[in-house]
Structures are given as structure tokens and as C-alpha cells.
Amino acid sequence: MGLSAEQTALTRRPGFPIPATADVNCVERDLLTRHGYWLAALGDGSLDPTTAEQQQFVRVARGEAEPRSAFEVAWAKCRHAPAVPEGGPLELAGCLTQLIAARATAAAARDEHRSRREAVLERLKPELDALDAEYATRLADTGAEATRSELVARHAAVAYGSSFKHAGVHAVFIRGRVSWDAKGLEGYADDHPEVREHRRVGEPSVSLRFEPAA
């Protein structure tokens, strides 16, 4: 799609929020993350389309045409994603029930794949054993040398103190992480409440723990 200066600025705004229920693959997720604000502006009329492709996208966004291009398909999946259920216990219980069923289906598929794969490998086992024996020493020696070389390179990059690129390898220098005593800072903030305006609280998250199957 051809882009105007205003549209180009929107495409450079990253981090478009994608609904958790959107059935998008990794390519579509990346496309929406990078270009979602631009697509939203086209879709809601904040930006006027400047090319035939953009005009077609607007028609798709309005439900006047079926999605075909990668942009159109990704946007349709994003906008037609099911709503996130309310946060009550019944809604959460329903979501967890669906999760258990989905995991069971996925586990069954994995088990079937593993079983069939092992049957194929069993027929090839003599050839594989011979191949493993032939390469065992070579793989061990070359792997050890690669590991040693990587360790030396990492120490050299730390000593250099800055990112460095050479021969297709980019050694990215990352400074040591700065941490703070959260408990001590909370106590300090009690006596100096003005510092609380600099306090940031992240989004809540959930850890799911599954009980072993009986």
C-alpha cells in the first residue's frame, strides 16, 4: 500500500493492542503490532485512503467486501475477535473449562504424532545408531570448541564495553541491570510522598498451574 507522510508516521507507532481472543498467527500478529494504528485510522475514517489498495481495505473494514490481502485478513481477525468474558466466577470457570478441553485435544494430537513418529524411527534405528556412532567424537569436539569460542567472545565483548558487529555477528552490549529495594523505597515514600508521582504499576497477570492428571 502506498503511504502518505501522515500514514507513514502512524506505521511507525508500535505496540498496537491486539485482543487476546484474536485468532492470528505470528505473521499477522507482527503485522498488526507494527501497523495496527495506521489500519485503525484508515478503517475509522481518520485517514483518507490514497491508493486503490487502501480504498479496498476501507471497504473490507466497513464490511462491504471480503478480506483477501494480508492486511485485510489480519485486520478482520482482530476486529472480529470474540469479546473477553466478564470477570465473574462463572465466566472464569467457563474459560478454564474450555482451556482444559483445548489442552486435552492438543495433548491427544501430540501423543498420536509421537507414537507414529517413534514407529518410523524404530524402523530406521539401525541406520541412525550407525550414523550417531560415526559422528559422536566429531560432534563433541566441534561443539566444545564452539562453546569455548562463544565464551571467549562474550568476555571480549564485555571488556570492550559497547555493541559491536563483525562478519555477520552482532555482539549487543547490555549494561548491568539496576535494581532498587522496593520495601525501602516504600518506607521512604511514606516520609516523602512526592516521589509517588514517579511510581508506575504494571498490568496484572495470571499464572496458571495445572494439577497432574489422575
RAKA-V65334 format. One record per pair of residues at least 12 apart in sequence whose ideal C-beta (glycine too) atoms are under 7 Angstrom apart, sorted by the first residue. I is the first residue (numbers start at 1). J is the second residue. Records with the same first field share a line. If there is no record, write none. Layout:
I: J / J
//
This chain:
1: 51 / 53 / 54 / 71
2: 50 / 51
4: 50
6: 47
7: 38 / 47
10: 37 / 38 / 41
11: 34 / 35 / 38
13: 37
14: 33 / 34
15: 33
16: 32 / 33 / 36 / 37
18: 32 / 33 / 78
19: 78 / 81
20: 84
21: 81 / 82 / 84
22: 77 / 78 / 81
23: 77
24: 74 / 77 / 78
28: 74 / 77
31: 70 / 71 / 74
32: 74 / 78
39: 71 / 75
42: 54 / 57 / 58 / 61
43: 58 / 61 / 75
57: 71 / 72
60: 72 / 76
61: 75
153: 171
157: 171 / 173
161: 173
//
